[in-house]
Amino acid sequence: MDAEGKALVSVTVMVKGKTTNAAVTDELGIFSVDAKAGDVLSFSMVGMQTQEVPVVDKSILKVTLKNKTDQLNDVVVVGYGKQKKISVTGSVSSVNMEDMQTPVRSLTNALAGKVAGVISMASGGGEPGYDNPTFTIRGIGTFTGSVTPLIIVDGVQRDDVNSTYGGAFNNIDPEDIASISLLKDASATAVYGAKGANGVLIITTKRGVAGKPKISAKVETGINGLTKLPTMLDGVTYMKLYNEAQLNDPSNTSGTVTYSDEVIQKTASGLDPYLYPNVNWINTVY
């Protein structure tokens, strides 16, 4: 039976360790299975918690199964309040904060690849402090104005996530976040009006609780690297090939070239690197 005393139909009853010795409850919740003292009976049903009951020297067992409330009672933040996940009809996704523990500087980088519908494209060249990717939810839903989702942190609208510095949104430490909800379709974002046309990202930060202070520390590190670096020509080879291209140009009837032989020789000698430089900028900068 369930917690209210109602009979449960189609509950699977199995002797643990003996897959062939099993039974199913009828419409009255009654079952009959061949078991002896010392055996353990496993009771399982969709939506109910699996329960194991040892068999003692009795011929009758009364078993009460509990509802699975872990997923049915999950709460998501929607609009100006909260709802149980099972009652939400719009497209709302919650982010597992355990997945957010990644060694990246910005929150948009941490969200990439974690939630369905989030499109994150990094095009800033990876410069430290300016590596925030372009962030959209289910693409772009407006023709003019901001094309980024509306960011709500603790009920307050924050800066555009795609602004030059990433806005205040990217300065939030993932460790300070309690939950993240993404509202994706029209029914979920309707309460925000036109501002929610490109989706809404709602962040709730952690709150203090009564009790003893807790101090924790964590160190993370990461390395970003280019997949492939192009092999660049040195200055002397570049100048010779540039001159050759000019001489092969049919429109260059006068046969003039940009770099004279004197300039090429002085560059090759390296005697005056300031006036005739020959720098491998990739090696110098990176």
C-alpha positions in Angstrom: 0.0 0.0 0.0 1.0 3.6 -0.2 1.4 6.1 2.7 -2.3 6.8 2.6 -3.2 3.1 2.9 -4.4 2.6 -0.7 -3.6 -0.6 -2.5 -0.8 -0.4 -5.1 -1.2 -2.3 -8.3 1.7 -3.8 -10.4 4.3 -3.5 -7.7 7.2 -5.8 -8.6 8.1 -8.2 -5.7 11.4 -10.0 -6.2 13.5 -12.2 -4.0 16.9 -10.5 -3.9 19.5 -12.4 -5.7 16.9 -14.7 -7.5 15.7 -12.9 -10.6 13.4 -15.8 -11.6 11.6 -15.8 -8.3 9.3 -12.7 -8.6 5.6 -11.6 -8.5 3.4 -8.6 -9.2 0.7 -7.2 -6.9 -2.9 -7.4 -8.1 -5.6 -4.7 -7.9 -5.9 -5.2 -4.2 -2.2 -4.9 -3.7 -1.9 -8.6 -2.8 1.1 -10.7 -3.9 2.3 -14.2 -3.3 6.0 -15.2 -3.7 8.0 -18.3 -2.7 10.5 -17.2 0.0 11.9 -18.5 3.1 13.2 -17.0 6.4 16.4 -15.1 5.8 15.5 -14.0 2.2 15.2 -10.3 1.4 12.2 -9.1 -0.7 12.6 -6.1 -3.0 9.5 -4.0 -3.8 9.8 -1.6 -6.7 7.3 0.6 -8.7 7.6 3.6 -10.9 7.2 6.8 -8.8 7.9 4.9 -5.6 11.0 4.4 -3.6 12.4 0.9 -3.8 12.1 -0.9 -0.5 13.8 -4.0 0.8 12.2 -6.1 3.5 13.7 -9.2 5.2 11.6 -12.3 5.6 11.2 -13.6 9.1 9.2 -16.5 10.3 5.9 -15.1 9.1 3.6 -16.0 6.3 2.1 -12.5 5.8 3.9 -9.2 5.1 2.4 -5.7 5.1 4.6 -3.2 3.2 4.1 0.6 2.8 6.0 2.3 -0.1 6.9 6.0 -0.1 6.6 8.4 -3.0 9.6 9.5 -4.8 9.6 13.2 -4.0 13.2 14.1 -5.0 12.3 15.2 -8.6 8.6 16.0 -8.2 9.3 18.6 -5.5 12.3 20.3 -7.2 11.7 24.0 -7.1 12.5 26.3 -10.0 12.5 30.1 -10.0 10.0 31.5 -12.5 9.1 35.2 -12.9 8.5 36.7 -9.5 8.2 33.5 -7.5 8.9 29.8 -7.4 7.0 26.7 -8.6 7.4 23.0 -8.3 9.2 21.6 -11.3 6.4 19.1 -12.0 3.8 22.0 -12.4 5.8 24.2 -14.8 4.4 24.0 -18.3 6.9 26.4 -19.9 10.4 25.5 -21.0 12.6 26.1 -17.9 16.0 24.5 -17.3 17.9 24.5 -14.0 21.7 24.4 -13.8 23.4 21.8 -11.6 25.8 23.9 -9.6 28.1 20.9 -9.3 28.8 21.3 -13.0 29.7 24.9 -12.6 32.9 24.2 -10.7 35.2 24.8 -13.7 38.5 26.8 -13.7 37.2 29.7 -15.8 37.1 33.4 -15.0 33.6 34.3 -16.3 30.2 32.8 -15.6 29.3 32.7 -19.3 32.3 30.5 -20.0 31.2 28.2 -17.1 27.6 27.9 -18.5 28.8 26.9 -22.0 27.8 23.3 -22.7 25.9 22.8 -19.4 22.3 23.6 -20.5 20.4 22.7 -23.6 19.4 25.8 -25.7 22.4 28.0 -24.6 24.5 29.2 -27.5 27.9 30.4 -26.4 30.4 31.6 -29.0 33.9 32.9 -28.0 35.3 35.4 -30.5 37.4 37.7 -28.4 40.7 35.9 -29.2 41.2 34.7 -25.6 42.6 37.9 -24.2 42.6 37.6 -20.4 39.8 39.7 -19.0 38.1 40.1 -22.4 37.3 36.5 -23.2 33.6 36.6 -22.5 31.7 34.7 -25.2 28.6 35.9 -27.0 25.7 34.4 -25.1 22.2 33.7 -26.4 19.3 31.4 -25.5 17.7 29.6 -28.4 19.2 32.1 -30.8 18.1 35.7 -31.4 14.4 36.6 -31.0 14.5 40.4 -31.8 15.4 42.5 -34.8 16.6 45.6 -33.0 18.1 46.5 -29.6 19.8 44.0 -27.3 19.9 40.4 -28.6 21.0 38.9 -25.3 18.9 37.3 -22.6 17.5 39.3 -19.7 19.7 38.8 -16.6 18.0 38.8 -13.2 20.1 38.5 -10.1 18.2 38.2 -6.8 15.3 40.0 -8.5 17.3 42.9 -9.9 18.1 43.4 -13.6 21.8 43.3 -14.3 24.0 44.6 -17.1 24.0 43.2 -20.6 25.9 39.9 -20.5 27.5 40.7 -23.9 28.8 44.2 -23.0 32.5 45.1 -23.5 33.5 44.0 -19.9 30.9 41.3 -19.6 28.8 43.3 -17.3 28.3 42.7 -13.6 26.9 39.3 -14.5 30.4 37.8 -15.3 31.8 39.2 -12.0 29.6 36.8 -10.0 31.6 34.1 -8.3 30.0 30.7 -9.2 30.6 29.7 -5.5 28.2 32.4 -4.4 25.3 31.1 -6.6 22.6 28.9 -5.0 20.6 28.3 -8.2 20.3 29.3 -11.9 17.1 29.0 -14.0 16.8 29.6 -17.7 13.4 30.6 -19.1 13.4 29.7 -22.8 10.0 29.9 -24.4 7.3 32.5 -24.7 5.0 31.0 -22.0 7.9 31.1 -19.4 9.1 34.6 -20.3 5.8 36.3 -20.8 5.8 37.9 -17.4 8.9 39.9 -18.4 7.3 41.4 -21.5 9.4 42.5 -24.5 12.6 42.5 -22.4 12.3 38.7 -22.1 12.1 38.1 -25.9 15.5 36.6 -26.0 15.1 34.4 -22.9 15.6 35.1 -19.2 18.4 33.9 -17.0 17.6 34.1 -13.3 20.3 33.8 -10.6 19.7 33.4 -6.9 22.7 33.8 -4.7 23.4 32.0 -1.4 22.1 33.4 1.9 23.5 33.1 5.3 22.1 30.6 7.8 22.1 30.5 11.5 24.8 28.3 13.1 28.6 28.0 13.4 30.7 29.8 10.8 32.1 27.6 8.0 35.3 28.5 6.1 36.3 26.6 3.0 39.1 27.1 0.5 39.5 25.8 -3.0 42.2 26.3 -5.6 41.6 25.8 -9.3 43.9 26.3 -12.3 43.4 26.0 -16.0 45.4 26.4 -19.2 44.0 27.9 -22.4 46.0 27.3 -25.6 45.6 27.8 -29.3 44.8 24.6 -31.2 47.3 25.5 -34.0 49.6 28.4 -34.7 50.4 29.4 -38.3 54.1 29.3 -39.4 54.9 32.9 -40.4 57.6 34.0 -42.9 60.6 36.0 -41.7 60.9 39.6 -42.8 63.5 39.0 -45.5 61.5 36.2 -47.2 58.3 38.3 -47.0 59.9 41.3 -48.7 61.4 39.2 -51.5 58.1 37.5 -52.2 56.2 40.8 -52.0 58.5 42.3 -54.6 58.1 39.2 -56.8 54.3 39.5 -56.6 54.6 43.2 -57.7 56.8 42.3 -60.7 54.4 39.6 -61.8 51.4 42.1 -61.7 50.5 43.0 -65.3 49.3 46.4 -64.2 52.8 47.3 -62.8 54.2 48.4 -66.2 57.0 50.4 -64.6 58.4 47.4 -62.7 58.6 49.3 -59.4 58.9 47.4 -56.1 58.3 48.3 -52.5 61.5 47.0 -50.9 64.9 47.8 -52.4 67.8 45.4 -52.3 69.6 47.7 -49.8 66.6 47.5 -47.4 66.5 43.7 -47.7 70.2 43.4 -47.1 70.2 45.7 -44.0 67.2 43.7 -42.6 69.0 40.4 -43.2 72.2 41.7 -41.4 70.3 42.6 -38.2 72.7 45.5 -37.5 69.9 48.0 -37.0 66.9 46.1 -35.6 65.0 49.3 -34.8 65.1 50.8 -38.3 65.1 47.5 -40.1 63.2 45.1 -37.8 62.8 41.4 -38.4 60.6 40.3 -35.4 58.8 37.0 -35.0 55.8 38.5 -33.2 54.1 35.2 -32.3 57.2 34.1 -30.4 57.7 37.5 -28.9 54.1 38.1 -27.7 53.1 34.5 -26.7 
